[in-house]
Amino acid sequence: MKLLNIFKQVIAGFVQAMFKQWWVEITTADPQCTYYFGPFNSSLEARKLYSGYVEDLEGEGAQGITVTIKLCKPEILTFCGSGVEF
């Protein structure tokens, strides 16, 4: 039974990975926005490249920047608190 549960988890992880890729999610407090950059082949690739996106946002005056590297499939790449989607 234990082996069957492990097998199910491995298969579920494989299926999930087939439909999701690595993305950089950057949120800003001011303006209140969420940005997705990617997709990347690995979390390491995303980590190596996200600083350029942060620099661009800082150059535009964004404040309160938070970066998360995640395995996902975003449907909207930019969303701001005002309800504006890009």
C-alpha positions as semicolon CSV with decimal commas, in nm:
position;residue;x (nm);y (nm);z (nm)
1;M;0,000;0,000;0,000
2;K;0,283;0,237;0,088
3;L;0,455;0,169;-0,244
4;L;0,131;0,238;-0,431
5;N;0,096;0,578;-0,260
6;I;0,454;0,670;-0,351
7;F;0,392;0,565;-0,709
8;K;0,076;0,779;-0,724
9;Q;0,268;1,081;-0,591
10;V;0,544;1,036;-0,849
11;I;0,293;1,008;-1,134
12;A;0,098;1,311;-1,007
13;G;0,419;1,515;-0,988
14;F;0,514;1,410;-1,341
15;V;0,174;1,503;-1,483
16;Q;0,180;1,837;-1,299
17;A;0,526;1,916;-1,436
18;M;0,409;1,842;-1,790
19;F;0,154;2,122;-1,774
20;K;0,343;2,376;-1,563
21;Q;0,674;2,554;-1,609
22;W;0,901;2,768;-1,395
23;W;0,803;3,135;-1,372
24;V;0,924;3,438;-1,181
25;E;0,635;3,600;-0,994
26;I;0,712;3,957;-0,889
27;T;0,470;4,151;-0,674
28;T;0,497;4,520;-0,599
29;A;0,331;4,712;-0,318
30;D;0,332;5,043;-0,506
31;P;0,186;5,013;-0,759
32;Q;-0,003;4,710;-0,635
33;C;0,073;4,467;-0,918
34;T;0,172;4,109;-0,988
35;Y;0,397;4,032;-1,285
36;Y;0,495;3,694;-1,430
37;F;0,813;3,647;-1,631
38;G;0,901;3,325;-1,807
39;P;0,863;3,043;-1,871
40;F;1,201;2,902;-1,774
41;N;1,337;2,550;-1,809
42;S;1,440;2,532;-1,444
43;S;1,418;2,720;-1,117
44;L;1,794;2,780;-1,141
45;E;1,754;2,956;-1,476
46;A;1,476;3,173;-1,331
47;R;1,694;3,262;-1,029
48;K;1,980;3,366;-1,254
49;L;1,764;3,603;-1,459
50;Y;1,508;3,761;-1,227
51;S;1,734;4,046;-1,112
52;G;1,701;4,214;-1,453
53;Y;1,323;4,225;-1,416
54;V;1,357;4,369;-1,065
55;E;1,597;4,638;-1,192
56;D;1,348;4,737;-1,464
57;L;1,065;4,768;-1,212
58;E;1,283;4,968;-0,972
59;G;1,374;5,196;-1,263
60;E;1,004;5,256;-1,317
61;G;0,967;5,353;-0,951
62;A;0,806;5,036;-0,817
63;Q;0,832;4,988;-0,439
64;G;0,791;4,690;-0,205
65;I;0,915;4,431;-0,453
66;T;0,882;4,060;-0,367
67;V;1,012;3,780;-0,589
68;T;0,891;3,418;-0,593
69;I;1,013;3,144;-0,824
70;K;0,730;2,901;-0,881
71;L;0,609;2,613;-1,090
72;C;0,281;2,733;-1,239
73;K;0,087;2,822;-1,551
74;P;-0,023;3,186;-1,522
75;E;-0,315;3,289;-1,739
76;I;-0,253;3,661;-1,690
77;L;0,104;3,790;-1,705
78;T;0,042;4,130;-1,546
79;F;-0,235;4,217;-1,303
80;C;-0,268;4,540;-1,108
81;G;-0,487;4,602;-0,803
82;S;-0,691;4,852;-0,999
83;G;-0,829;4,557;-1,191
84;V;-0,628;4,643;-1,501
85;E;-0,484;4,344;-1,685
86;F;-0,208;4,368;-1,941
